Amino acid sequence: MAGDTGLKRTALCNLHVELGAKMVPFAGWDMPVQYPMGVLKEHLHTRAAAGLFDVSHMGQVILPVAAIAALEALVPVDIAGLGLNRQRYAMFTNDAGGILDDLMVANRGDHLFLVVNAACAEADIAHLRAHVPGVTVVACRGLLALQGPQAEAALARLLPGVTAMRFMDTATFLWEGADLWVSRSGYTGEDGFEISVPEGVIEGFARALLAMPEVAPIGLGARDSLRLEAGMPLYGHDIDTETTPVEAGLAWAIQKARRSGGGREGGFPGAARILRELTEGPARKRIGLRPEGRAPMREGVEIYAEATGGSPIGRVTSGGFGPSIDGPMAMAYLPATLAPGATVYGEVRGKRLPARITDLPFHPTSYKR
Amino acid sequence: MPIRYTPEHEWLRVEGDLVVVGITEHASEQLGDVVFVELPEVGRKVEKGDEVSVIESVKAASDILAPLAGEIVEVNEALPETPALVNEKPMQAWFFKMKVANLAAVDDYMSEGAYEDFIG
C-alpha cells in the first residue's frame, strides 16, 4: 500500500497513528520511530517486560526445498544441515567476500522461509531470482516481533504452543483461522518471537497483544538501541559490501560444513577470501567501544590510536546511548591486533575522547536455549 | 520582561542584569530523550550565533547558539549529571546565564504567542 507521500505503508499504519506514533520514512516505508513513551522508556520496557514491534517492512520470501543447493551457492551457511523447524542467521556474500545483505533462513518442512532487510529486499529478490529456482515473494503478510522477558507469557495467552519452542525454533499456529508463522528469535538480545501474520488479521492480533499490561508498542528508535546494546550489526552501517563476515565478527554463522575441510567446503561467493580469513584471522574486526565520558560517539566518528596526531585507524559504524548500560556505546572496525581493554580515541567535535575496546555484546543476551 | 523565544527554539528570561537561556518544550519533544549535555566555560566571551553548548538526544546531536553577544557567567551544572531534566522540565532546565551589552535586544525575539505561531 502506498500513501500520498510515496512511502509504502504496513497494514498497521493506522494503528501506529492511533497509538500516537511519530512516523518517519525508513527504507521507503512510513514507519513508527517512537510512540509517546519515548525511545528511552520503550527500550527499558522491552528489557523489563515485552515490546511489540511492527517489522512488516522486512521482505518475506519462500523457496522450495529443491532450492537448498542453489541457496547454499549464495551464502556461507549450512542450509542443507538446517533441521526441521529450525532457523539460521545467514548473509548473501559477493565475489569479494563482502556482504550484500544479512537474513534469516528457516526450514519449515516443505519450504524455506527467508526474511531479508527492507532496504535490500528488492536487490535480494533479484539476486535470488537470478540464481535460485522457484522464488516466491510473500504478499499480504505482515511481520511482528514480540521481545522481552515477558514475551513468552504474553504470546502464550494467544498461542499456548509457543512455550515449547526454544531459541531459533520455528512453528505454525492457528489464530482466528489464520496461519501464523512463528520463530523464537529477534533483534534485541532478549528472548522473544517473530511472527509472520496475514494482513487480514494482523491488526486484531496486534491489538490483542497490546491489550495485555506487559506489552507496549516499540518504535524503530528503540529497536536500534536494543540491537546495538546486543552487539548486533545493522546492514548498511556495520556490515556492507566492503566488510566480510569474518571481519564483522560473524564467523559463528559459518558452520563447519562450509569451512575448509568441511563436507561442502566453500562454493559461495567470496569463498577464497572468507575461508582464508577464517584460518588466518582478518586484518580488522568489528569491535565494541565504550566511550569513557557521557558523550556519544556516533556513526562516522573517526578513531585514533593516540590522543594527538596520527591518522585514523577506523571509524564508528553505529553509535549512540545505551539506556540499559546507562552510557554511550559504539561499534567500529579496528585493527585486529587491538585487544579488549585497550584505549583508543574518538574525535568528537574536534576533541579526541578516550574509549575502551570491549567485547560485544554491551548488554548480555537472554535467549531461551 | 516576559519570556522570549528564538527561531532556534531557545527561551530567554531576563533575571536582573543577566539573560538566562534554555530550550523550549517543543525543542525538547523534537529532540527526544536527552542523554548528554555539554556546557560552555564560565567566562567565555561569545558572539551572537556562536555554538556554545551541545545537547545530544537518543537520536542526534544539536548545538545551542548564543542568542546575543556577551559573556557566559554561570552554567547549570545539574544538566550534565541529569540530562533528563531537559525533557522533564524544559522551561526550568536552564543551560547558562549570560551578561549582555544590551538587555533591550532580548525584546527583539518572539513573544510566546509569536513563537506558538512559529512552531505551528
Contacts between the chains, C-beta under 8 A, distances in Angstrom:
chain1	res1	chain2	res2	distance
A	34	B	32	6.8
A	38	B	32	6.2
A	38	B	33	5.4
A	38	B	87	7.8
A	39	B	32	5.6
A	39	B	33	5.6
A	39	B	58	4.3
A	39	B	59	7.2
A	40	B	32	7.9
A	40	B	33	3.9
A	40	B	35	7.7
A	40	B	58	6.0
A	41	B	33	7.9
A	221	B	32	7.2
A	221	B	58	6.2
A	221	B	59	6.7
A	225	B	58	6.6
A	294	B	35	7.3
A	294	B	36	4.9
A	294	B	80	7.0
A	294	B	83	7.8
A	295	B	36	5.4
A	295	B	38	6.9
A	295	B	54	7.9
A	295	B	56	6.9
A	296	B	35	6.9
A	296	B	36	6.2
A	296	B	56	5.4
A	296	B	61	7.5
A	298	B	60	7.9
A	298	B	61	7.0
A	320	B	58	6.6
A	321	B	35	4.0
A	321	B	36	7.2
A	321	B	56	7.4
A	321	B	58	5.7
A	323	B	58	7.8
A	328	B	35	7.8
A	328	B	36	7.6
A	349	B	54	6.7
